[in-house]
């Protein structure tokens, strides 16, 4: 595994989709990556950047990510398209990654800033790290997540069945493992176990 110091200077696309309850944990991991010297390119899906919720207004959330990364957030397809052609990222992290986004990635659908960013980044065959957060990960979304398990260049932040009684199909990434997952993905290694329960 890469040592923490070896993430210094790495260009990490940090893409957020609309699992709003996960935002605070993802912001903290973005801060952690910056603190160890990574350069973050912030990206938010149109929903993540445009919807206010009890977890913050869209202005607050977009500003927070921009402040952490020290640059404006990419929020539309046109802004995201040059990521691959301009060789802007060494690795792409999608955190949180909704089941909706996972389904689109599985099917090659490009209709948000995040799906465009991932597609553009993948043209160079570089790694993508997904931090899934979804209440139906083990129901309708299971086939899409399973498909991505078998796709080259995709790596998953280990996931927890966060409430096996009230939400038996829910999986949520252990977001604090994002830095470790990124280090492993640079070496082509998937952290395991991928799924575990509390």
N, C-alpha and C positions, 0 to 999 in steps of 0.2 A: 504494500500500500504506500501511496505517496505520503511523505511526512507533511505536517501542517505547513511548514515553511515553503514547500514546493507548490502550494496553491497561490503563492504570491505572484501577482502579475497575470494569472490565468484570467481569461476573458469569459465570464459566465453570463449567459443570457438568463435572467431571472424573470420568469413569466408567471403571472397570477391569473387564475380564472375564478368563477363566481361562487366558490364555497366560502361565503363571507365569515362564517363562524371560525374559520381556520386562519383568517388574515393575521391576527396578532402573532400567532406562533410562527407564521411564515416571515413576517417582518423581522422577528427576532433572529431567525436564521439568516436572513439577508444581512443583518447587522453583523452577525458572526462571521460570515464569509468576507465582508469588507474588512473586519477587524484583523483577519489573518492575511490580508493583502491582496485578495482577489479584486478584479475590476468587474463590476456588475453592470450589465446592460438591461435596464428595466423595461418590462413589457406587461401590459394588462389587456385582457380581452375587453371588448366593448362593453360587456355587462359588468365586469369587474371595475372598469373605470367610469361607468355611467350610472350605477345604481346605488342609492343610499339605503342603508339598513340600520338595525339597532347596533351593528358592529362598526358604525361610522358612516359619515357622508362620503359620497364619491369624491368630493373635493379633498376631504381629509385623507382618505386612503391613497389617492393618487399623489398628493403632495408628500405623504410619508414615504412612499417608495422612492419618489424622486429625490427626496432629501437624503435617504439612506445611500442611494447609489451615486448621488452627486451629478445627476443628469436628468434631462426630461424623459418622461415615460413614453414609450412607443405604444400607441393606442389604436392604430388602424392598419389595415392590410398594406396600404401603400408604403407606410413607414417601415413595416416589417419585412417587406420583400427583399430589400438589399442586403439583409443579414448574411445570407450565403454568398452572393456574388461579391460582396465587399469583404468577405472573410472576417466578420466582426466577432465571432464567438468560437471559443475552443470547446465549450460544452453548453448545453441548454438544460436548464432546470425548470420544470413546470410545477409550481407549488403555490397554492393547491391545484391539483388536477382533478376537475370534476369528471363524473362518469360521462357526461355529455361530450366533453373534450376528448376523453379516451376513445369514445365511439367514433368521433370524427377522425382522429388520428388513424384508427384502424382502417377506416374506409377511404382515407386519402382526401377527406373533405377539407377545403381551405376557405373558411368563411369568417374567420376572426383574426385579429392581430396575432393571437397565440398560435393558432394552427398554421398560419402563414409563416410565423417565425420558426416553428419546428420544421416545417417542410423545407424552408429555405436553408436552414442550418444543416439538415440531413443531406443536402446535395453533396457535401464534402465527406460524408461517411463518418461524421463525428458523433460522440455519444449524447444521448438525451436521457435525463433523469426525471422520472415522474413520481410525484408525491401525491398519491391518490387520496381523495376525501369524498366519500359517497355513501349514502344510505342504502343503495341497492347494488353494491359491488358484488354480492354473492347471489343476486337474482338476475335481472335483465342485463346488467352490465358485466356479468361474469365472463361471457363469451368474448367481449371486447378486450377486457383486461388479459384474459388467457391468450388471446391472439397476440397481444403486444409482448407478452412474456417470450413468445417465440420469434419475435422480430429482431433482426440484427440491429445493434446500436441502441436499443432501449434497455434501460435499467430502472429498477424500482426502489424507492425508499421503503424499507421494511414497514409492513402494515400491521395494525392491531385491530382485532374485533373489539371495538370499544365498548359495546353494550350488548352482550349476547342474549340477554333476556328481552329488553325492550326494542332493540334494533338488531335482530339476529343476522341480517344480511349486510350490515354496515361494516365498512373498512375505512380506517383513517391512518394515514402515514404517521410514523413517529418522526415528526418534523425535525426533532433535535438530531436525527441521524443524517440529515441532508449533507453536512460537510463530509462525513465518513463515506456516504454513498457516492459523492462526487469524486473523492480520492480513489475509491475502488473502481468507479466507471472509467477513469482515465487509464486504468490498467486492464480494462475489459472484464472486470470481476463484478458479479452480482452478490451483494451482501445477503447472507442467509442467517436465520430463516426469513423468508419473504413475508409470510403471514404467520402470526401467532396470536394467542389470546392471553388475556390478563389473568 
